[in-house]
Amino acid sequence: MKYNQFKIFKLEIISKSIAYMSHIILKAYKKLLNKIVIFFSSTKDFITFTIRKSFKLSINKLRDIFNFIDIRKFQLKSIYKIFDINNYKFFKIEKDTFREYKLYPLYFFVFILFSIIIFFSIPTFYKYDGAEITKLLCTNKNIECSIKGKVNYAFYPSPRIKIKNLVIKDKINNKKVLLTSKDTALKLNIKNILSKKKQNLRKVEINNFKVNFDFKNLKNSKNFFDNLTSFVPINFYKGDIILYDNKNDVGIIENVNLNFKLDKNLKKADLKGKFLDDDIYISLVQKSADKNLSTDFLFKMSELNFLAKGNFLNSKKNNSTTKGNIFLRKDKHKFTGNINYKDNQITISKSNVRSTFLDGKLEGVIKFVPYFDFNLDLNLKNINFTKLYSYFLSLEKDKQKKLFKISNKVNGNLILSSDKVYSSYNLVKSFESQIKFNNGNILIDQFLINLGKLGAADILGKFSNEKKFTNLKYESNIFIDNEKKFKSKFGIYNKNSLAPNLFVSGNFDLQNIKNSFYEISTNTKLKDNDINFIETEFNDFLLSNGYEDLFRFPKFKEFIKVITSEED
């Protein structure tokens, strides 16, 4: 049986069932009527007649209702064929007719395409004035836009105004050039494309550009990016961002792709590029909520394996103050802390510094204006000198030699201390120091070493950095509190007595890894021959393998035994 015939068969069965049920109901109703009549047979004939007449009338009405809903009287097959969509052929076209009309869809498509091209080509006949375009592009009163090249309209790949050689300057800061772009595209909104006066920007693309970013005028540089256009997405492609501090170049971020998404309550920027031959990624998201501005940032350098991220809040009424938290990670070294930024100054508080070889807290201030400077206090709970020294030895030899060679732009003060020092032979218990960074040089104003019951030592010195060398000129005083323990620690048994203090001065060449002693004295100065002997033994025992043996206690112990035995 076909599917359509099967459906008609089911309808007929349903109609028969309904007719049978109506017959049963009428039959039961008649029986009920007879019983009622018998019940009232003892009463007057008028009552019996009335009841019989009422029930007969109701039976007739029921019969009419059932006859009305009896669907057997309808021709179901004919009705079903009317609604059967398979009986209709909407697209029945004869072969000759198809040959005649088969190209009509192609004609229609060509007509639509031609109409679209004409529609988007109409603005080609407009004359675009450079002054009008700069007003459309630069809405910030603090910057000045100028166009050195041609301005024309193009509808492919999307409607846009193309600008050659765009220049943006800072009006406030002696009209310094902030941005130059060889190719700029202003993508137009299709809605008002035919009305030249009402044309609106949908997106801005800046290609082959250079941006000058001045740390000294950080606020003006930020305003430039914020107000280049009003809530219009901006994309920068294939350009360079030059970082400088008051005419001094700090660095260049090359091959930059930078995307800005601006909204009333949201500003987002994503930057990808190359910095110091390393892939760099920066993300900034600023949200406006109630009376505060929330900023999330992310900074990555791939090869360096460096990550920085944080969240900051600042009041809309007082943009000069920013509070937040920051997280830094370099390999297994981590830093977390709360910071406060105000008047080009960062204040660090409640921070933790952790790595494989140290654990402590950092507090202090970092300034950016009028020049980069810092004043920090790094207080360590403990430092594992054995692991630190192993890490140092794992570095390449060139990096070992350049460890103390820093940029001349790094200036500031550092207080560095540790309550506990872990080492293989437990010689140093703790230390505290004050260090200054000045134009690439490192000055050790104070370095106190606690040797426990053995005594103490202090070191003063300076790391001098030049193009071809790095030297440490130093002075040190060594104080022995317990001579017996000192002799036992270093295995000195053939010496009757040792001087309670010792003064040493000299120069350590970090490039050639060689030490020279200028002066060694106890109560009196040692003779030059004795100093030369001690210097030779020091270089042979501790520096013959580079830095490999410099802090090896067995080697140092052997050196002490040799120079003390020679004094007899």
MIVO-90436 format. One line per 3 residues: number of its first residue (from 1); their letters; for each residue x, y, z of C-alpha. Coordinates in Angstrom, 1 decimal, always signed. Each point is the difference from the previous one (the first is absolute). Example, Ala and Ser with C-alpha at 12.3 -4.5 7.8 and 13.67 -1.06 7.14 Angstrom:
residues 2
1 = as = +12.3,-4.5,+7.8 ~ +1.4,+3.4,-0.7 .
This chain:
residues 568
1 = mky = +0.0,+0.0,+0.0 ~ +1.4,+3.5,-0.9 ~ +0.6,+2.5,+2.7 .
4 = nqf = -2.8,+2.4,-1.2 ~ -2.6,-2.8,-0.3 ~ +1.0,-1.1,+3.5 .
7 = kif = -0.8,+3.4,+1.4 ~ -3.4,+0.1,-1.6 ~ -0.7,-3.5,+1.3 .
10 = kle = +0.8,+1.2,+3.6 ~ -2.5,+2.9,-0.4 ~ -2.8,-2.3,-1.1 .
13 = iis = +0.6,-2.3,+3.1 ~ -0.2,+3.1,+2.3 ~ -3.3,+1.1,-1.6 .
16 = ksi = -1.6,-3.5,+0.4 ~ +1.0,+0.0,+3.7 ~ -1.7,+3.3,+0.6 .
19 = aym = -3.2,-1.2,-1.7 ~ -0.1,-3.2,+2.1 ~ +0.5,+2.0,+3.2 .
22 = shi = -2.9,+2.3,-0.8 ~ -2.3,-3.0,-0.7 ~ +0.8,-1.5,+3.5 .
25 = ilk = -0.6,+3.3,+1.7 ~ -3.4,+0.5,-1.6 ~ -1.0,-3.6,+0.8 .
28 = ayk = +0.9,+0.4,+3.7 ~ -1.9,+3.3,+0.1 ~ -3.2,-1.6,-1.2 .
31 = kll = +0.2,-2.7,+2.7 ~ +0.4,+2.6,+2.6 ~ -3.1,+1.8,-1.3 .
34 = nki = -2.2,-3.2,+0.2 ~ +1.0,-0.6,+3.6 ~ -0.9,+3.6,+1.0 .
37 = vif = -3.4,-0.4,-1.7 ~ -0.7,-3.2,+1.9 ~ +1.0,+1.8,+3.2 .
40 = fss = -2.5,+2.8,-0.6 ~ -2.8,-2.4,-1.3 ~ -1.8,+0.2,+3.3 .
43 = tkd = -0.3,+3.8,-0.3 ~ -2.3,+2.1,-2.2 ~ +0.2,-0.5,-3.7 .
46 = fit = +0.9,+3.7,-0.5 ~ +3.3,-0.5,+1.8 ~ +0.8,-3.2,-1.9 .
49 = fti = -0.7,+1.7,-3.3 ~ +2.1,+3.0,+0.8 ~ +3.0,-2.1,+1.0 .
52 = rks = -0.3,-2.2,-3.0 ~ -0.2,+3.0,-2.3 ~ +3.1,+1.7,+1.6 .
55 = fkl = +2.1,-3.1,-0.3 ~ -1.1,-0.6,-3.6 ~ +1.0,+3.5,-0.9 .
58 = sin = +3.5,-0.4,+1.6 ~ +0.5,-3.3,-1.9 ~ -0.7,+1.7,-3.3 .
61 = klr = +2.5,+2.8,+0.8 ~ +2.7,-2.6,+0.9 ~ -0.8,-1.8,-3.3 .
64 = dif = +0.5,+3.2,-1.9 ~ +3.3,+0.7,+1.7 ~ +1.4,-3.4,-0.7 .
67 = nfi = -1.1,+0.2,-3.6 ~ +1.8,+3.3,-0.3 ~ +3.3,-1.4,+1.2 .
70 = dir = -0.3,-3.1,-2.0 ~ +3.0,+0.4,-2.4 ~ -0.9,-3.1,-2.1 .
73 = kfq = -2.2,+2.2,-2.1 ~ +3.0,+2.0,-1.3 ~ +2.0,-1.3,-2.9 .
76 = lks = +3.4,-0.4,+1.8 ~ +1.9,-1.1,-3.0 ~ -1.0,+3.1,-2.0 .
79 = iyk = +0.8,+2.4,+2.9 ~ +3.4,-1.6,+0.7 ~ +0.9,+0.3,-3.7 .
82 = ifd = -0.7,+3.8,+0.2 ~ +2.6,+0.4,+2.8 ~ +2.5,-2.5,-1.4 .
85 = inn = +3.0,+2.2,-1.0 ~ +1.4,-2.8,-2.1 ~ -2.8,+0.4,-2.6 .
88 = ykf = +1.3,+3.5,-0.8 ~ +3.0,+0.8,-2.2 ~ +0.9,+3.6,+0.7 .
91 = fki = +3.1,+0.0,-2.2 ~ -1.2,-2.0,-2.9 ~ +1.6,+1.6,-3.0 .
94 = ekd = +0.2,-1.3,-3.5 ~ +3.4,-0.5,-1.6 ~ -0.5,+2.7,-2.5 .
97 = tfr = -1.2,+2.4,+2.6 ~ +3.1,-0.8,+2.2 ~ +2.3,+0.7,-2.9 .
100 = eyk = -1.6,+3.3,-0.4 ~ +0.2,+1.1,+3.7 ~ +3.1,-1.9,+1.3 .
103 = lyp = +2.3,+3.1,-0.3 ~ -2.5,+2.3,+1.9 ~ +1.7,-0.7,+3.5 .
106 = lyf = +3.4,+0.9,-1.4 ~ -1.5,+3.2,-1.5 ~ -1.5,+0.8,+3.4 .
109 = fvf = +3.3,-0.6,+1.8 ~ +1.9,+2.2,-2.4 ~ -2.6,+2.8,+0.4 .
112 = ilf = +0.3,-0.1,+3.8 ~ +3.8,-0.1,-0.1 ~ +0.1,+2.9,-2.5 .
115 = sii = -2.4,+2.0,+2.2 ~ +2.2,-0.5,+3.1 ~ +3.2,+1.1,-1.9 .
118 = iff = -1.8,+3.1,-1.2 ~ -1.3,+0.7,+3.6 ~ +3.5,-0.2,+1.5 .
121 = sip = +1.7,+1.8,-2.8 ~ -2.0,+3.2,+0.4 ~ +2.3,+1.5,+2.7 .
124 = tfy = +2.9,-0.3,-2.5 ~ -1.2,+3.2,-1.6 ~ +0.1,+1.9,+3.3 .
127 = kyd = +3.0,+2.3,+0.7 ~ +1.4,-0.8,+3.4 ~ +1.8,+3.0,+1.7 .
130 = gae = +2.9,-0.8,+2.3 ~ -1.2,+2.4,+2.7 ~ -3.4,-1.7,+0.2 .
133 = itk = +1.6,-3.4,+0.3 ~ +2.3,+1.1,+2.8 ~ -2.9,+1.3,+1.9 .
136 = llc = -1.8,-3.3,-0.5 ~ +3.1,-2.0,+1.2 ~ +1.5,+2.1,+2.8 .
139 = tnk = -2.6,+1.1,+2.6 ~ +2.5,+0.7,+2.8 ~ +0.8,+3.7,+0.3 .
142 = nie = +3.5,-0.8,+1.3 ~ +1.1,-1.6,-3.2 ~ +0.4,+1.4,-3.5 .
145 = csi = -0.5,-2.1,-3.2 ~ +1.4,+0.8,-3.4 ~ +0.0,-1.9,-3.3 .
148 = kgk = +3.1,+0.3,-2.2 ~ -1.2,-2.3,-2.8 ~ -3.1,-0.8,-2.0 .
151 = vny = -3.6,-0.7,+1.2 ~ -2.3,-2.1,-2.1 ~ -3.0,-2.3,+0.3 .
154 = afy = +0.0,-3.8,-0.7 ~ -2.9,-2.4,+0.2 ~ +2.1,-3.2,-0.1 .
157 = psp = +0.3,-2.1,+2.2 ~ -2.4,+2.2,+2.0 ~ -1.0,+3.7,-0.3 .
160 = rik = +2.9,+2.1,+1.4 ~ +1.9,+3.2,-0.2 ~ +3.7,-0.6,-0.7 .
163 = ikn = +2.6,+2.5,+1.4 ~ +3.7,+0.2,-1.0 ~ +2.6,+1.3,+2.5 .
166 = lvi = -2.0,+0.9,+3.1 ~ +1.8,+1.9,+2.8 ~ -1.3,+0.6,+3.5 .
169 = kdk = +1.8,+2.5,+2.3 ~ -0.3,+0.9,+3.7 ~ -1.3,+3.6,+0.3 .
172 = inn = +0.9,+0.3,+3.7 ~ +3.6,-1.3,-0.2 ~ +1.6,+2.2,-2.7 .
175 = kkv = -1.8,-1.8,-2.8 ~ +2.1,-3.1,+0.4 ~ -0.9,-2.7,-2.6 .
178 = llt = -2.0,-2.7,+1.7 ~ -0.9,-2.1,-3.0 ~ +0.8,-0.3,-3.7 .
181 = skd = -1.8,-2.4,-2.3 ~ +0.6,-0.7,-3.7 ~ -3.4,-1.6,-0.6 .
184 = tal = -3.1,+0.7,+1.9 ~ -3.5,-1.3,-0.8 ~ -3.2,+1.5,+1.5 .
187 = kln = -2.7,-2.7,-0.4 ~ -3.5,+1.6,-0.5 ~ -3.4,-1.0,+1.3 .
190 = ikn = -2.2,-1.2,-2.9 ~ -3.1,+1.6,+1.5 ~ +1.0,+3.6,-1.0 .
193 = ils = +2.5,-0.7,-2.7 ~ -1.8,+2.1,-2.7 ~ -0.2,+3.1,+2.2 .
196 = kkk = +3.5,+1.6,+0.2 ~ -0.9,+2.2,+2.9 ~ -1.4,-2.9,+2.1 .
199 = qnl = +2.6,-2.6,-0.7 ~ +1.1,-1.7,+3.2 ~ +3.1,-2.1,+0.8 .
202 = rkv = -0.5,-3.7,+0.7 ~ +3.7,-0.9,+0.5 ~ +3.5,+1.5,-0.4 .
205 = ein = +2.9,-1.9,-1.4 ~ +3.5,+1.4,+0.3 ~ +2.8,-1.7,-2.0 .
208 = nfk = +3.8,+0.4,-0.2 ~ +0.1,+2.3,+3.0 ~ +2.4,+1.3,+2.6 .
211 = vnf = -1.1,+1.1,+3.5 ~ +2.2,+2.0,+2.4 ~ -0.9,-0.9,+3.6 .
214 = dfk = +1.5,+2.3,+2.6 ~ +0.1,-1.3,+3.6 ~ +0.6,+3.5,+1.3 .
217 = nlk = -3.4,+1.1,-1.5 ~ -1.7,-3.3,+0.7 ~ -3.4,+1.7,+0.6 .
220 = nsk = +0.1,+1.9,-3.4 ~ +0.9,-3.2,-1.8 ~ -2.9,-1.8,+1.6 .
223 = nff = -2.4,+2.7,-0.9 ~ +1.1,-0.2,-3.6 ~ -1.0,-3.7,-0.3 .
226 = dnl = -3.2,+0.7,+2.0 ~ -1.2,+2.9,-2.1 ~ +1.3,-0.7,-3.5 .
229 = tsf = -3.6,-0.8,-0.9 ~ -3.2,+0.0,+2.0 ~ -1.1,-3.6,+0.7 .
232 = vpi = +1.2,-1.3,-3.4 ~ +2.1,-3.2,-0.2 ~ +3.6,+0.7,-1.1 .
235 = nfy = +2.4,-2.6,-1.4 ~ +3.8,+0.6,-0.4 ~ +1.9,-2.4,-2.4 .
238 = kgd = +3.7,-0.5,-0.8 ~ +1.5,+2.9,+1.9 ~ +2.5,+1.0,+2.7 .
241 = iil = -0.5,+1.5,+3.5 ~ +3.0,+2.0,+1.1 ~ +0.4,+0.3,+3.7 .
244 = ydn = +2.0,+2.9,+1.4 ~ +0.6,+2.0,+3.1 ~ +0.6,+3.7,-0.6 .
247 = knd = +1.9,-0.5,-3.3 ~ +1.8,-3.1,+1.2 ~ -1.1,-3.2,-1.8 .
250 = vgi = -1.1,-2.8,+2.3 ~ -0.9,-2.6,-2.6 ~ -2.1,-0.8,-3.1 .
253 = ien = -2.9,-2.3,-0.3 ~ +0.2,-1.2,-3.6 ~ -2.5,-1.6,-2.4 .
256 = vnl = -2.9,+1.1,+2.1 ~ -3.7,-1.0,-0.5 ~ -2.2,+2.0,+2.4 .
259 = nfk = -3.8,-0.2,+0.2 ~ -2.2,+2.5,+1.9 ~ -3.6,-0.6,+0.9 .
262 = ldk = -1.7,+3.0,+1.5 ~ -3.4,+0.2,+1.5 ~ -1.8,+2.2,+2.5 .
265 = nlk = +0.8,-2.2,+3.0 ~ +2.8,-2.2,-1.5 ~ +3.4,+0.6,-1.6 .
268 = kad = +2.1,-2.9,-1.1 ~ +3.5,-0.1,-1.6 ~ +2.0,-3.0,-1.2 .
271 = lkg = +3.6,+0.3,-1.2 ~ +2.3,-2.5,-1.6 ~ +3.5,+0.7,-1.1 .
274 = kfl = +3.8,-0.5,+0.5 ~ +1.9,+1.5,+2.8 ~ +3.7,-0.8,+0.7 .
277 = ddd = -0.2,-2.8,-2.6 ~ -2.8,-1.6,+2.0 ~ -3.7,-0.4,-0.8 .
280 = iyi = -2.0,+2.4,+2.2 ~ -3.8,+0.0,+0.7 ~ -1.8,+2.8,+2.0 .
283 = slv = -3.8,+0.1,+0.8 ~ -1.8,+2.8,+1.7 ~ -3.7,+0.0,+0.9 .
286 = qks = -1.6,+3.0,+1.7 ~ -3.5,-0.2,+1.3 ~ -2.2,+2.8,+1.4 .
289 = adk = -2.3,-0.8,+2.9 ~ -1.7,+2.3,+2.4 ~ +2.6,+2.6,+1.0 .
292 = nls = +3.1,-2.1,-0.6 ~ +2.1,-1.1,-2.9 ~ +1.3,-3.5,+0.0 .
295 = tdf = +3.0,-1.0,-2.1 ~ +1.3,-3.5,-0.6 ~ +3.4,-0.4,-1.8 .
298 = lfk = +2.1,-3.0,-1.2 ~ +3.6,+0.1,-1.2 ~ +1.9,-2.9,-1.5 .
301 = mse = +3.5,-0.6,-1.4 ~ +0.3,-3.5,-1.5 ~ +3.7,-0.9,-0.1 .
304 = lnf = +0.7,+1.8,+3.3 ~ -2.9,-1.9,+1.5 ~ -1.2,+3.1,+1.7 .
307 = lak = -3.6,+0.7,+1.1 ~ -1.5,+3.1,+1.7 ~ -3.7,+0.5,+0.7 .
310 = gnf = -2.0,+2.2,+2.3 ~ -3.2,+1.8,+0.8 ~ -0.3,+3.7,+0.9 .
313 = lns = -2.8,+2.3,+1.2 ~ -0.1,+3.8,-0.2 ~ -2.7,+2.5,+0.6 .
316 = kkn = -1.6,+1.9,-2.9 ~ +0.3,+3.2,+2.1 ~ +3.7,-0.5,+0.8 .
319 = nst = +1.8,-1.7,-2.9 ~ +3.4,+0.7,+1.4 ~ -0.4,-2.7,+2.7 .
322 = tkg = -0.1,-3.7,-0.9 ~ -0.1,-2.9,+2.4 ~ +0.3,-3.7,-0.8 .
325 = nif = +1.9,-3.2,+0.1 ~ +2.7,-1.5,-2.2 ~ +1.5,-3.5,-0.8 .
328 = lrk = +3.4,-0.5,-1.6 ~ +1.6,-3.3,-1.0 ~ +3.4,-0.8,-1.6 .
331 = dkh = +0.6,-3.7,-0.3 ~ -0.5,-1.2,+3.6 ~ +0.4,+3.4,+1.6 .
334 = kft = -3.3,+1.7,+1.1 ~ -1.1,+3.3,+1.4 ~ -3.4,+1.1,+1.2 .
337 = gni = -0.8,+3.3,+1.7 ~ -2.3,+3.0,+0.4 ~ +0.9,+3.2,-1.7 .
340 = nyk = -1.1,+3.6,+0.1 ~ +0.7,+2.3,-3.0 ~ -0.1,+3.8,+0.4 .
343 = dnq = +1.9,+2.9,-1.6 ~ +2.2,-2.3,-2.1 ~ +1.0,-2.0,+3.1 .
346 = iti = -0.7,-3.6,+0.9 ~ -0.1,-1.0,+3.6 ~ +0.3,-3.8,+0.8 .
349 = sks = -1.4,-1.5,+3.2 ~ -1.1,-3.4,+1.3 ~ +2.0,-1.9,-2.5 .
352 = nvr = +1.6,-3.5,-0.2 ~ +3.1,-1.0,-1.9 ~ +0.5,-3.7,-0.6 .
355 = stf = +2.3,-2.2,-2.0 ~ +1.9,-3.3,+0.2 ~ +2.7,+1.6,+2.1 .
358 = ldg = -1.7,+2.9,+2.0 ~ -3.1,+1.1,+1.8 ~ -0.8,+3.5,+1.3 .
361 = kle = -1.8,+3.3,-0.3 ~ +0.6,+3.1,-2.1 ~ -1.1,+3.5,+0.9 .
364 = gvi = +0.9,+3.4,-1.4 ~ -0.5,+2.7,-2.6 ~ +0.7,+0.2,-3.8 .
367 = kfv = +0.0,+3.4,-1.7 ~ -0.2,+0.8,-3.7 ~ +0.2,+3.8,+0.0 .
370 = pyf = +2.2,+2.0,-0.3 ~ +2.1,-3.2,-0.6 ~ -0.2,-3.6,+0.8 .
373 = dfn = +0.9,-0.7,+3.7 ~ -0.9,-2.4,+2.7 ~ +0.4,-0.5,+3.8 .
376 = ldl = -0.8,-3.7,+0.9 ~ +0.4,-2.2,+3.0 ~ +0.3,-3.7,-0.6 .
379 = nlk = -0.2,-1.9,+3.3 ~ +0.5,-3.7,-0.5 ~ -1.1,-2.7,+2.5 .
382 = nin = +2.6,-2.3,-1.4 ~ +2.3,-0.5,-3.0 ~ +1.4,-3.3,-1.2 .
385 = ftk = +3.5,+1.0,-1.0 ~ +0.9,-3.5,-1.3 ~ -2.9,+0.1,-2.5 .
388 = lys = +0.7,+3.6,-1.0 ~ +3.7,-0.8,-0.7 ~ -1.0,-3.1,-2.0 .
391 = yfl = -2.4,+2.2,-2.0 ~ +2.8,+2.5,-0.7 ~ +2.3,-2.8,-1.1 .
394 = sle = -2.6,-1.3,-2.4 ~ +0.0,+3.3,-2.0 ~ +2.1,+0.3,-3.1 .
397 = kdk = +3.5,+1.5,+0.6 ~ -0.9,+3.2,-1.8 ~ -3.0,+0.5,+2.2 .
400 = qkk = +2.0,-0.7,+3.1 ~ +2.4,+2.8,-0.9 ~ -2.8,+2.4,-0.8 .
403 = lfk = -2.0,-0.7,+3.2 ~ +0.9,+3.3,+1.6 ~ +0.0,+2.0,-3.3 .
406 = isn = -3.2,+2.0,+0.1 ~ -1.5,+2.8,-1.9 ~ +1.1,+3.6,+0.8 .
409 = kvn = -3.7,+0.9,+0.2 ~ -0.4,-2.1,+3.2 ~ +0.3,+2.2,+3.0 .
412 = gnl = -1.2,-0.5,+3.6 ~ +0.6,-1.4,+3.4 ~ -0.5,-3.6,+1.2 .
415 = ils = +0.1,-1.3,+3.6 ~ +0.6,-3.7,-0.2 ~ +0.0,-2.3,+3.0 .
418 = sdk = -0.6,-3.6,+1.0 ~ -0.8,-1.5,+3.4 ~ +1.3,-3.4,-1.0 .
421 = vys = +2.6,-1.3,-2.5 ~ +0.0,-3.7,-0.9 ~ +3.3,-1.3,-1.3 .
424 = syn = +1.8,-3.4,-0.1 ~ +2.4,+0.9,+2.8 ~ -2.1,+2.6,+1.9 .
427 = lvk = +2.7,+2.6,+0.1 ~ -2.2,+3.1,-0.5 ~ -3.0,+0.3,+2.3 .
430 = sfe = -1.6,+3.2,-1.2 ~ +0.8,+3.3,-1.7 ~ -1.2,+3.6,-0.6 .
433 = sqi = +1.0,+2.5,-2.6 ~ -0.6,+3.4,-1.6 ~ +0.6,+0.2,-3.7 .
436 = kfn = -0.2,+3.0,-2.4 ~ -0.4,-0.1,-3.8 ~ +1.4,+3.1,-1.7 .
439 = ngn = +0.3,+0.4,-3.8 ~ +0.9,-3.7,-0.6 ~ +2.3,-0.3,+3.1 .
442 = ili = -0.8,-1.9,+3.2 ~ +1.1,+1.4,+3.3 ~ +0.1,-2.2,+3.1 .
445 = dqf = -0.3,+2.5,+2.8 ~ -0.4,-2.7,+2.6 ~ +0.1,-3.8,+0.0 .
448 = lin = +0.1,-1.6,+3.4 ~ +0.5,-3.8,+0.3 ~ -0.9,-1.9,+3.1 .
451 = lgk = +2.4,-3.0,+0.5 ~ -1.7,-1.2,+3.1 ~ +2.4,-0.9,+2.9 .
454 = lga = +2.9,+0.3,-2.4 ~ -0.4,+3.8,-0.3 ~ -1.1,+2.4,-2.7 .
457 = adi = +1.2,+1.8,-3.1 ~ -0.9,+3.2,-1.9 ~ +0.6,+0.9,-3.7 .
460 = lgk = +0.0,+3.4,-1.7 ~ +0.4,+0.2,-3.8 ~ -1.0,+1.2,-3.4 .
463 = fsn = -0.8,-1.8,-3.3 ~ +1.4,+2.2,-2.7 ~ -1.5,-0.7,-3.5 .
466 = ekk = +1.7,+1.1,-3.1 ~ -0.4,-1.2,-3.6 ~ +2.9,-2.5,+0.2 .
469 = ftn = +0.2,-0.9,+3.7 ~ -1.8,-0.3,+3.3 ~ +2.0,+0.2,+3.2 .
472 = lky = -0.8,-0.2,+3.7 ~ +2.2,+2.1,+2.2 ~ -0.5,-1.0,+3.6 .
475 = esn = +1.0,+0.4,+3.6 ~ -0.7,-2.6,+2.7 ~ +0.4,-0.4,+3.7 .
478 = ifi = -0.1,-3.5,+1.6 ~ -0.5,-0.4,+3.7 ~ +0.7,-3.3,+1.8 .
481 = dne = -1.9,-0.3,+3.3 ~ +0.8,-3.7,+0.8 ~ +3.5,-0.9,-1.1 .
484 = kkf = -0.3,-3.6,+1.1 ~ -3.2,-0.6,-2.0 ~ +1.6,+1.8,-3.0 .
487 = ksk = +3.0,-2.3,+0.0 ~ -2.1,-3.0,+0.4 ~ -2.3,+1.1,-2.9 .
490 = fgi = +2.9,+0.5,-2.4 ~ +2.3,-2.8,+1.3 ~ +2.8,+2.3,+1.3 .
493 = ynk = +2.1,-1.9,+2.6 ~ +3.5,+1.3,-0.5 ~ -0.7,+3.6,+0.9 .
496 = nsl = +0.4,+1.2,+3.5 ~ -2.2,+3.1,-0.3 ~ -1.9,+2.0,-2.6 .
499 = apn = -0.6,+3.7,-0.3 ~ -3.5,+0.9,+1.2 ~ -0.7,+2.2,-3.0 .
502 = lfv = +1.2,+0.2,-3.6 ~ -0.2,+2.8,-2.6 ~ +0.0,-0.8,-3.8 .
505 = sgn = -0.3,+2.3,-3.0 ~ +0.2,-0.9,-3.7 ~ -1.5,-0.2,-3.4 .
508 = fdl = -1.9,-2.8,-1.6 ~ +0.0,-0.1,-3.8 ~ -3.4,-1.6,-1.0 .
511 = qni = +0.9,-0.3,-3.7 ~ +3.3,-1.8,+0.3 ~ -1.0,-1.6,+3.4 .
514 = kns = +3.1,+1.1,+1.9 ~ +0.5,+1.5,+3.4 ~ +2.7,+2.5,+1.1 .
517 = fye = +0.7,+0.9,+3.6 ~ +1.0,+3.6,+0.8 ~ +0.5,-0.3,+3.7 .
520 = ist = -0.2,-2.6,+2.7 ~ +0.6,+0.9,+3.6 ~ -0.6,-1.1,+3.6 .
523 = ntk = +1.7,+2.1,+2.6 ~ +2.5,+0.8,-2.7 ~ +0.0,+0.0,-3.8 .
526 = lkd = +1.3,-3.1,-1.8 ~ +3.0,+0.4,-2.3 ~ -0.5,+0.0,-3.8 .
529 = ndi = +1.7,-3.4,-0.3 ~ -2.5,-1.5,+2.4 ~ -3.0,+1.7,-1.7 .
532 = nfi = +1.2,-1.2,-3.4 ~ +0.3,-3.6,+1.4 ~ -3.6,+0.2,+1.5 .
535 = ete = -1.3,+1.4,-3.3 ~ +1.6,-2.8,-2.0 ~ -1.4,-2.7,+2.3 .
538 = fnd = -3.4,+1.6,-0.1 ~ -0.2,+0.0,-3.8 ~ +1.4,-3.5,-0.2 .
541 = fll = -2.3,-1.6,+2.6 ~ -3.2,+1.9,-0.6 ~ +0.1,+1.4,-3.6 .
544 = sng = +1.9,-2.4,-2.1 ~ -3.3,-1.5,-1.3 ~ -1.8,+3.3,-0.4 .
547 = yed = -2.8,+0.4,+2.6 ~ -0.2,-3.8,+0.5 ~ +2.0,+0.0,+3.3 .
550 = lfr = -0.5,+3.6,+1.2 ~ -2.6,-0.9,+2.7 ~ +1.0,-3.6,+0.6 .
553 = fpk = +0.7,-0.3,+3.7 ~ +2.5,-2.9,-0.3 ~ +2.1,+2.1,-2.4 .
556 = fke = -0.3,+3.1,+2.1 ~ +1.0,-2.1,+3.1 ~ +3.1,-1.3,-1.8 .
559 = fik = +0.9,+3.5,-1.0 ~ -0.2,+1.3,+3.6 ~ +2.1,-2.9,+1.3 .
562 = vit = +2.7,+0.7,-2.5 ~ +0.3,+3.8,+0.7 ~ -0.1,-0.4,+3.8 .
565 = see = +2.6,-2.7,+0.0 ~ +2.4,+2.2,-2.0 ~ -0.1,+2.7,+2.7 .
568 = d = +2.0,-2.1,+2.5 .
